[in-house]
């Protein structure tokens, strides 16, 4: 590759990275604003419930359940897409 071609490619990749970084920043700010709207009691309550669940089931079992749950992600994605097709959630 010629040097100028590599420089142009690097500039292009740098621009893509900048755009992605800005997009992540916007998403993070939006998530932070949404989290601010949740009452602290709910946050503490879910933390306590999660801690109690881990204490009751044990870390190994929680890990196995998490792996099984991650297999449901494609199903839930399809279910949400199907719901949007029929106008649910609007």
ChimeraX attribute file (.defattr): number of C-alpha atoms within 10 A of each C-alpha:
attribute: neighborCount
match mode: 1-to-1
recipient: residues
	/A:1	5
	/A:2	6
	/A:3	8
	/A:4	9
	/A:5	10
	/A:6	11
	/A:7	11
	/A:8	11
	/A:9	12
	/A:10	12
	/A:11	12
	/A:12	12
	/A:13	12
	/A:14	12
	/A:15	12
	/A:16	12
	/A:17	12
	/A:18	12
	/A:19	12
	/A:20	12
	/A:21	12
	/A:22	12
	/A:23	12
	/A:24	12
	/A:25	12
	/A:26	12
	/A:27	12
	/A:28	12
	/A:29	12
	/A:30	12
	/A:31	11
	/A:32	11
	/A:33	11
	/A:34	10
	/A:35	12
	/A:36	10
	/A:37	8
	/A:38	10
	/A:39	9
	/A:40	11
	/A:41	9
	/A:42	10
	/A:43	12
	/A:44	11
	/A:45	11
	/A:46	12
	/A:47	12
	/A:48	12
	/A:49	12
	/A:50	12
	/A:51	12
	/A:52	12
	/A:53	13
	/A:54	15
	/A:55	11
	/A:56	11
	/A:57	11
	/A:58	12
	/A:59	12
	/A:60	10
	/A:61	12
	/A:62	15
	/A:63	13
	/A:64	11
	/A:65	11
	/A:66	11
	/A:67	11
	/A:68	11
	/A:69	10
	/A:70	11
	/A:71	10
	/A:72	10
	/A:73	11
	/A:74	9
	/A:75	11
	/A:76	11
	/A:77	11
	/A:78	11
	/A:79	12
	/A:80	12
	/A:81	13
	/A:82	12
	/A:83	13
	/A:84	12
	/A:85	10
	/A:86	9
	/A:87	9
	/A:88	10
	/A:89	8
	/A:90	6
